[in-house]
């Protein structure tokens, strides 16, 4: 259960980072 939560958190973090990158690029543009 703990491992699953960690894996989910990692996936969510990656998605959030990707979204932030897109948002930053859009604002920069």
N, C-alpha and C positions, 0 to 999 in steps of 0.2 A: 504494500500500500504506500509506504513512504517513497519507495523507488518510483512508483507510478506518478506520485505527486511531483517528485523532482523532475521527472521526464516531462510532464505536462508543463511545469513551470518553465523549463528550458525552452520548450517549443513556443510557449506564449511570449517569452522574453524575445526570442528570435523574431517572431511576427511583429512584436511591438517595435523592435529596433528597425525592421524593414520599413514599417509604416512611417516611423519617424524620419527615416532617410528620404522617403518619397515626399513627405510634407516639407522637409527642409529644402529639398530641391525645388519644389513648387514655389515656395516662398522666395527662394533665391532668384528664381526666374522672374 
